[in-house]
Amino acid sequence: MVKIDKVKKEFKKSKKPDSMEESDSEEMKIHVKKNGFTNGKNTKEDDDHASKQKELAGDVKSSEAQESGDFKNFDLPKQIVEKLTSKGIKYLYPIQVATLKHIRAGHDVIAQARTGTGKTMAFGIPIVEKLENQKKPGDKSKSPRCLVLEPTRELAKQVGDDFASISTTIRTCCVYGGVAYERQQSDLNKGVDVLAGTPGRILDFINSGSIDLGKVDHVILDEVDRMLDMGFQDSVEDILKNVYTESRGNRAQTLFFSATCPPWVKRTAQKYMGDEFKFIDLIGDSRLKVATTVEHLAIQCSYQDRASTIGSVLQVYSGKHGRAMIFCQTKKDADELACSSDIKQESHVLHGDVPQDKRELVLKKFRDGKYKVLITTDVAARGLDIPEVDLVICCSPPKDYDSYVHRSGRTGRAGRTGVCVCFYKHTELNALLAVERNTGTKFKRVGAPTSVDIVEASTNDAAKSLDTVAPEMIEKFRSGAEEVLKSKDAINALAAALAVISGCTKMTQRSLLTSKENYTTYMLSKPDEEIRGKSFAYAILKKIIGEENGENAINKIVFTKDKQGLVFDVSSEYDDLIQEKWFNTKSLELKPVTELPEIEEDVRQSGGFRGGDRGGD
């Protein structure tokens, strides 16, 4: 039994700056290990089991992971297995395997695993199993036996839906703001076994006397770091006081799940857990906090060129048939991007100003594939299980590094591969490098999609569209096609049709360095020696296009990593002249590049004027 005065006292003591070291308290020292966080009650068998699952978590679709997670290994109820199978879940993922026996045994658990690896079902499966084993036929629970706290409305609804999807006899209710209080009250009156919701709305029901948490046997804080980070500390404490009461005969099982678990979250977790809680960490000492199934790309681009470049990125990396999420820093940015004509796919915004019923409809249409692009703020970054997102775009490097973990984690889920593209201005280079350092991510610097990339992607898109046309419609257009071929070459006619179908009827040259339109990126290289200065590029260009033009034609110039080359942007109007007048030699080569080579980044000057640059922000 946990005494409320002790919880209150310890909670107040915990409100220290986030930078406080784990070793600040003697009491804390017994809870810290080199490889993570534990109260010392994990057995060697526990650690070995978690270590094995940590290895498998790197590739949840590997044959080893599937063998380890085979349903037959866990004696799961037949009805739960059937419902999991109907959802396309054919085996347990490593985080589910690692936590199952501990939750079944009634232990308190802190679990940390990368985003998109199945944390929701890690607590959902064993809790549903427990509740259904205990529930008698015809029972109607007036008070919840399981409480799930979520930081956002969307997550609360998703978790409620997940519980309902694998249960047969238990009843799940979701409560959160933005929906009529009376409607949720009516739902609660029908009986509730699992209550999922946001702290604010749950407190409303507690204060009105509508729900009694005195019979809760299982408390789950999901996305716990964000819960506390969003300022829900006091609300969470007030809610838990209604669970951990002195009059209880037994204490509730407490489960904390998250993708990130900084020290201040770990300290707070201790206040609500018994002496023998288990810490399951499938990330450990690894600096890599992001999903290993995601390719991380970075594109330098000015704000003015961002919308059009995003349109090209969408076309190449997700197309008309894929799904993408775009994360903006503000609601205003999201609204403006949603109105841009450069976004060709069906899209919609999702942020705090969108009414709750509309938000739920937007998410449903995105999951169903009716919307192909979701333009959002961090409201949708956490935990939402939206399957088969091919592409994530961050319009700028987030200042909260954990946000990047969760944004990029919307793709590459459940073992699928995905792409996350982070845009940055020249002045945001330091911010991009900070994301790399703090998440263990290594961004591949790439240029904006080239015309070759766009044509290839557009052709594939159009070809897929042809497959969707019903045979009877083909027959109706056959005579028209025959008429067209009387006056046009068949290949030319088909090529034009593919261009129209894909919406790619015009092409603009774009810089690989800055994404600026009407600039071509060139590389000047000396194969056998280093180039001493950037002025060498100006000297060469002046010889080709003239003294005056050469001085102003270059927009940006950088060294390659090996210092044997200079990469720079030239106004595309000079492309034909350069091609006509320049001839490569064995010792000196000048050519337009279609893929950005490894370049040297001058962090010291990423916030101000830089010699050789003309704009680029």
Summary of the structure (lengths in Angstrom):
residues: 617
radius of gyration: 28.4
end to end distance: 59.3
largest distance: 90.2
contacts: 2001
relative contact order: 0.09
helix: 44%
strand: 15%
